[in-house]
Amino acid sequence: LKAEDFTGLKVIRQNSKVKVVIESEGMAVTYIGRALEDGYLGESVKVMNESSKKIITGIVQENGSVKVELGE
């Protein structure tokens, strides 16, 4: 089985805490955010940084984290 076989599988529940990984030019920053909606594998999900209250959109990963790639 491949990750593609599970696209659309709910991995993140709304209001749960999730690890957010922001990647840019070979560097990565991580923080814990709160999911604003259910997140499905391979699809976008909105997450709020609880400290700054900023909302960011990223892609749900197999391990339940959310990956955000900034322009390189």
Salt bridges, closest charged atoms under 4 A:
GLU23 OE1 - LYS67 NZ 3.58
ASP38 OD2 - LYS10 NZ 3.32
GLU50 OE2 - ARG34 NE 2.61
GLU69 OE2 - LYS67 NZ 3.19
